Amino acid sequence: MKDSIHKRIAKWPAFQRAEKKRPNAIRPPASSRAPGKIVRIIAASSVLSALILAAYFSANIRRTSASNPEESGTATVTKKDFVRVLRLAGTTEAVKSRPVLAPRLEGAQLNSMVVTKLAPAGSRVKTGDVLVEFDRQAQIKDALDKKATYQDFVDQVEEKRAAEDAARAKDETELKQAEDDLTKAQLEVTKNDIVSRIDAEKNQETLQEAVQTLQQLRQTFQLKREAAAADIRVLEIQRDRARGTMLYAQGNAEKMTIRSPMNGIVVLNTVWLGGRMGEVQEGDEVRPGVPFMKVIDPAQMDVRVAVNQEDIPELRIGQSTTVHLDAYPGLSFPGVLDELAPLGHSGQFTDKVRTFVAIFSIRGNNPKLMPDLSASADVQLSKLPSVLVVPAQSVINDKGQDYVFLKTATGFDKHQVKTGPANDLEVVIESGLHAGDVIRTTPEGAGSS
């Protein structure tokens, strides 16, 4: 071995000289050979690091599986309180709320109204605060026009009454003159015994004429008063109608500003806004009568749920519940079943399955608790203190008997047990097991014994 090495060393100078004699030979410089060596070193280091990390994680997985037998398909029989719970899904709503509708105007045919001012969603308001204002220029103009018409009729009524007062005074004067003429004619008739026959006949004719004139004036006087009163009444009716339309117009202008009916928080509803669904914003058009907003009192909230007819026998008024909010998983509230509808309604997909409305009142308050949040109500149906509990998937039924696969020194043996109440996750074991026993939970382990 040493001889071969020495021979190679001895040949190296000659090789070097031979290389120098070949001018056409191209030899890579030392600087270009160095990066290749560095790359090989880095690659070897990366492979070694990957092997170390893989070994570390493999050891961790083995330790985790050994320390937590449930993750490897086993479970330990434990003694704890067993609670049977019925979970119902619904939405939150305020106990006290007042809807806000776009105003319906008296005597006006408007397809929509433009929002010029709007209280922001989530803001707190007090009774009397402005919630929304609509463009009311048209209503103000209409109110001014109706007021001018009303004032015109008022002036006509006053003018007619003044003319009637003047005509009445004139008629009364003529009536008084006719009465005086009648009295004078009656006096002249008393002289008929001492005057000539022709004068006596003249006096008699004058008396009859005075009587007829007085009667005619009295009849026409009453007719004139009735006719004047009728004319005045017509004008008064027209005046009152004009006043009503004026008040309607003024009321319409006032309706364009909506104020809060109670203390609470502003909530905007999702409505149809001319081609899209959304919340009303300033500048949008809203049709009359649309409930686009509501004011709610967040101090008292409840959950409205739809209960399947199969779960109705389990529910009773006064049952306690725990309310969870889907938007805030860590937030929960105690609650009580307050209302349960006596009549159900058909479902969306079939008429054979009925659903019943249930109302759960929430005890407590939180700034995050707002209306129209998806929520769940866990109704506590029963509770058994300090009982043996195993996972539901670990119990199998064979020919009417319940079994588990109990861990023994030789493996997992099929072991008969007596079960009690159960829920979706756990089963109560009345006999056959003891606290601390280890059982198989995975289905594939059921065949090993």
NULUMGU-463180 format. One line per 10 residues: number of its first residue (from 1); their letters; for each residue x, y, z of C-alpha. Coordinates in steps of 0.001 Angstrom, whole numbers. Layout:
% NULUMGU-463180
NUM = a = X:Y:Z | ...
END
This chain:
% NULUMGU-463180
1 = mkdsihkria = 0:0:0 | 2788:2379:974 | 4728:1502:-2136 | 1779:2370:-4378 | 1368:5702:-2638 | 5056:6529:-2996 | 4923:5584:-6634 | 2000:7954:-7192 | 3820:10734:-5383 | 6910:10099:-7403
11 = kwpafqraek = 4958:10303:-10619 | 3173:13527:-9700 | 5945:16002:-10676 | 6377:14297:-13998 | 2642:14527:-14530 | 2748:18132:-13548 | 5563:18807:-15990 | 3688:16915:-18684 | 699:19071:-18091 | 2777:22180:-18434
21 = krpnairppa = 4069:20941:-21766 | 489:20763:-23136 | -536:24351:-23732 | -3967:23384:-25070 | -5021:21603:-21871 | -7590:23570:-19852 | -7388:23148:-16113 | -10104:24585:-13811 | -8812:27072:-11275 | -8788:26251:-7556
31 = ssrapgkivr = -11467:28877:-6863 | -13991:27030:-9086 | -13382:23697:-7353 | -13918:25069:-3819 | -17735:25830:-4081 | -18499:22241:-5070 | -16866:20988:-1924 | -18813:23491:205 | -22104:22420:-1374 | -21379:18778:-581
41 = iiaassvlsa = -20624:19661:3044 | -23879:21678:3391 | -25935:18856:1849 | -24434:16328:4240 | -25195:18614:7192 | -28834:19047:6053 | -29360:15301:5751 | -27874:14747:9210 | -30142:17463:10721 | -33234:15933:9070
51 = lilaayfsan = -32371:12501:10495 | -31933:13964:13998 | -35297:15823:13811 | -37091:12732:12532 | -35706:10661:15378 | -36725:13340:17891 | -40336:13594:16658 | -40637:9795:16476 | -39577:9531:20087 | -42040:12268:21069
61 = irrtsasnpe = -44911:10471:19310 | -44065:7218:21066 | -43907:8955:24446 | -47247:10733:23798 | -48937:7499:22807 | -47583:5751:25874 | -48631:8544:28262 | -52130:9010:26723 | -53673:5628:26004 | -56960:7189:24801
71 = esgtatvtkk = -55226:8577:21702 | -53975:5102:20854 | -57465:3588:20887 | -58064:3040:24612 | -59903:4849:27392 | -59911:4740:31170 | -63135:4180:33085 | -63730:7286:35207 | -66196:8232:37901 | -67783:11660:37476
81 = dfvrvlrlag = -71099:13476:37226 | -73073:12418:34152 | -75235:15080:32555 | -77640:14371:29710 | -77945:17483:27574 | -80154:18405:24620 | -78565:20958:22314 | -80890:23283:20383 | -79824:25847:17782 | -81418:29271:17417
91 = tteavksrpv = -80795:33002:17287 | -80642:35697:19930 | -83215:38455:20135 | -84048:41312:22475 | -86982:41013:24852 | -87723:44718:24433 | -87421:46107:20930 | -89242:48624:18777 | -89199:48423:14975 | -88623:51591:12970
101 = laprlegaql = -90545:51756:9682 | -90206:54150:6803 | -93157:56563:7214 | -96366:56265:5227 | -97413:59768:4206 | -101013:61002:4297 | -102430:61700:866 | -99032:61322:-822 | -98094:58741:-3423 | -94339:58249:-2999
111 = nsmvvtklap = -92490:55181:-4244 | -89423:55812:-2089 | -87784:58333:205 | -84136:59379:346 | -82259:59018:3643 | -80321:62200:4474 | -79260:61433:8059 | -78928:58061:9828 | -77860:56984:13297 | -74961:54482:12978
121 = agsrvktgdv = -75587:50836:13797 | -74624:49889:17337 | -74898:53425:18702 | -76734:54014:21955 | -79702:56359:21820 | -82126:57850:24315 | -85823:58514:24009 | -86352:61402:21595 | -82975:61201:19857 | -83044:61478:16058
131 = lvefdrqaqi = -82720:58063:14403 | -83199:58951:10749 | -84129:61909:8598 | -85539:61738:5073 | -85489:64416:2403 | -88581:66518:3174 | -88278:69429:751 | -91284:68235:-1257 | -93376:67855:1917 | -92402:71326:3145
141 = kdaldkkaty = -93330:72882:-204 | -96631:71009:-221 | -97332:72169:3338 | -96720:75795:2358 | -99033:75471:-652 | -101767:73907:1485 | -101340:76629:4089 | -101804:79337:1426 | -104975:77623:191 | -106288:77354:3728
151 = qdfvdqveek = -105572:81009:4434 | -107403:81985:1245 | -110543:80179:2402 | -110227:81777:5831 | -110202:85202:4188 | -113223:84297:2029 | -115183:83193:5092 | -114393:86423:6913 | -115314:88470:3845 | -118604:86598:3439
161 = raaedaarak = -119463:87091:7082 | -118761:90824:6812 | -120971:91064:3714 | -123717:89158:5493 | -123491:91445:8507 | -123909:94457:6226 | -126837:92870:4353 | -128471:91923:7644 | -128173:95465:8953 | -129710:96787:5733
171 = detelkqaed = -132580:94273:5864 | -133216:95031:9503 | -133398:98755:8643 | -135920:98058:5887 | -137894:95848:8232 | -137954:98565:10858 | -139093:101079:8255 | -141910:98733:7191 | -143021:98366:10783 | -143072:102139:11160
181 = dltkaqlevt = -145047:102486:7943 | -147532:99932:9223 | -147922:101793:12496 | -148447:105067:10620 | -151018:103451:8299 | -152907:102076:11289 | -153057:105587:12787 | -154353:107024:9539 | -157085:104373:9390 | -158382:105537:12728
191 = kndivsrida = -159245:108874:11027 | -161523:107265:8476 | -164625:108366:10397 | -163747:112005:10042 | -162237:112081:6578 | -163798:111780:3218 | -164733:108480:1766 | -161945:108641:-832 | -159311:109401:1803 | -160673:106616:3954
201 = eknqetlqea = -160263:104132:1093 | -156737:105413:461 | -155872:104960:4121 | -157260:101431:4010 | -155207:100567:927 | -152096:102064:2474 | -152627:99905:5565 | -153022:96719:3527 | -149956:97602:1506 | -147958:98205:4690
211 = vqtlqqlrqt = -149082:94845:6123 | -148112:93001:2929 | -144782:94772:2747 | -143942:93918:6345 | -144878:90280:5846 | -142797:90079:2670 | -139790:91698:4330 | -140047:89333:7278 | -140189:86289:4967 | -137344:87444:2721
221 = fqlkreaaaa = -135303:88463:5774 | -135321:84881:7049 | -134650:83449:3610 | -131726:85816:3095 | -130235:84787:6457 | -130541:81095:5619 | -129007:81602:2169 | -126139:83638:3613 | -125572:81026:6326 | -125471:78306:3641
231 = dirvleiqrd = -122919:80236:1616 | -120796:80796:4697 | -121076:77114:5630 | -119871:76065:2177 | -116864:78280:2548 | -116262:76953:6071 | -116332:73365:4794 | -113838:74235:2093 | -111743:76038:4697 | -111818:73011:7034
241 = rargtmlyaq = -110820:70685:4203 | -107958:72977:3311 | -106942:73018:6965 | -106976:69203:7072 | -104813:68923:3987 | -102503:71554:5431 | -102165:69593:8673 | -101571:66391:6695 | -98827:68138:4744 | -97267:69513:7924
251 = gnaekmtirs = -97541:66096:9540 | -95864:64506:6515 | -92993:66945:6858 | -92681:66072:10543 | -92825:62333:9782 | -89684:62653:7694 | -87781:62885:10982 | -88034:59727:13134 | -87012:59829:16787 | -86187:56991:19140
261 = pmngivvlnt = -89213:55645:21059 | -87038:54190:23865 | -83538:53982:25308 | -81445:51333:23617 | -79098:50406:20791 | -79648:50975:17072 | -79782:47827:14931 | -80077:48042:11140 | -82079:45359:9343 | -81116:43817:6038
271 = vwlggrmgev = -83666:44988:3467 | -84071:45133:-303 | -82498:48326:-1641 | -83346:48482:-5325 | -81298:45619:-6712 | -79336:44493:-3664 | -79792:43273:-133 | -78071:45257:2571 | -78315:47745:5399 | -79609:51246:4780
281 = qegdevrpgv = -77024:53983:4389 | -77265:57724:3938 | -78338:58450:377 | -80290:55200:-68 | -83950:55141:-1051 | -86410:53304:1203 | -89972:52377:342 | -92750:53474:2746 | -93606:50927:5413 | -90309:48995:5221
291 = pfmkvidpaq = -88911:48074:8705 | -85310:49030:8009 | -84239:49619:11623 | -85057:48708:15196 | -84095:49930:18652 | -83402:47168:21160 | -82775:47066:24885 | -79706:44816:25395 | -80358:44492:29127 | -82739:41567:28524
301 = mdvrvavnqe = -82030:39035:25781 | -83412:35617:24900 | -82859:32835:22379 | -85548:31698:19948 | -85097:28093:18785 | -87045:25649:16632 | -87547:22332:18448 | -88154:19093:16582 | -91322:17250:17576 | -89207:14303:18771
311 = dipelrigqs = -87531:16465:21437 | -90699:18134:22726 | -91442:15468:25423 | -88046:16205:26999 | -88729:19904:27537 | -90482:21536:30479 | -91051:25190:31351 | -88417:26301:33853 | -85646:23947:32763 | -82176:25403:33148
321 = ttvhldaypg = -79917:25760:30144 | -76549:27066:29104 | -76468:29423:26129 | -73404:29523:23867 | -72693:32021:21097 | -71182:30664:17895 | -69337:33932:17283 | -67728:33845:20754 | -66940:30201:21682 | -65547:31120:25092
331 = lsfpgvldel = -68662:33043:26137 | -71642:31338:27793 | -74680:32417:29810 | -77134:30628:32098 | -80716:30566:30901 | -84216:29243:31596 | -86915:27887:29284 | -89664:30518:29497 | -92031:29745:26622 | -92906:26664:24583
341 = aplghsgqft = -95368:26932:21705 | -98384:24598:22082 | -98801:24260:18312 | -96162:23282:15782 | -95752:24184:12151 | -94587:22195:9156 | -90919:22016:8272 | -89321:23283:5100 | -88869:19859:3505 | -91800:17772:4716
351 = dkvrtfvaif = -95246:18221:6240 | -94905:15156:8455 | -92261:16624:10765 | -93411:19492:12972 | -91290:22060:14748 | -92191:24045:17850 | -90897:27463:18882 | -89183:27675:22277 | -87956:30836:24020 | -85028:30679:26454
361 = sirgnnpklm = -84403:33773:28560 | -80753:34628:29167 | -79613:35453:32666 | -76814:37988:32549 | -75504:40544:30106 | -72413:41269:28053 | -71497:43937:25472 | -70950:41153:22922 | -74459:39801:23445 | -76400:41349:20566
371 = pdlsasadvq = -79521:40374:18590 | -79484:38083:15536 | -76446:36068:16650 | -76500:32330:16041 | -76579:30573:19399 | -77061:27149:20952 | -78977:26245:24094 | -77815:23196:26044 | -80824:22018:28048 | -79961:19866:31059
381 = lsklpsvlvv = -82388:16936:30947 | -80951:14836:33810 | -77899:14594:36062 | -76390:11558:37838 | -73692:12394:40387 | -70513:10282:40716 | -71161:7422:38290 | -68881:5326:36071 | -68709:6743:32570 | -67131:5366:29375
391 = paqsvindkg = -67053:6695:25792 | -70146:5770:23796 | -68138:4175:20960 | -66499:1700:23358 | -69791:-137:24095 | -71032:-2716:21595 | -74311:-4601:21596 | -74356:-8270:20753 | -77654:-10200:20877 | -79233:-7749:23281
401 = qdyvflktat = -76257:-7647:25654 | -73789:-4811:26080 | -70058:-5528:26008 | -66740:-3736:26223 | -63247:-4969:25521 | -61435:-4820:28857 | -57644:-4703:28989 | -56099:-7700:30762 | -52608:-9093:31111 | -52975:-11007:27845
411 = gfdkhqvktg = -54698:-8301:25780 | -58307:-7115:25443 | -61077:-9518:26452 | -64773:-9191:25681 | -66461:-8281:28947 | -70207:-7960:29603 | -71470:-4783:31316 | -74779:-3281:32349 | -75330:189:30934 | -77506:3025:32113
421 = pandlevvie = -78411:6424:30619 | -76399:7645:27661 | -75874:10747:25569 | -74131:11363:22283 | -70653:11046:23799 | -70792:8952:26979 | -72552:5944:28531 | -73146:5253:32214 | -71903:1832:33412 | -74049:479:36216
431 = sglhagdvir = -72082:-2750:36771 | -69256:-4781:35255 | -66422:-2244:35463 | -64438:-376:38062 | -62870:3070:38061 | -59420:2921:36491 | -60113:11:34145 | -58762:433:30626 | -61020:-475:27705 | -60719:-455:23942
441 = ttpegagss = -62464:2412:22100 | -61517:1902:18468 | -63724:-444:16390 | -60749:-2258:14853 | -59671:-3387:18319 | -62934:-5166:18913 | -61740:-8302:17233 | -58547:-8728:19299 | -58780:-10872:22389
END
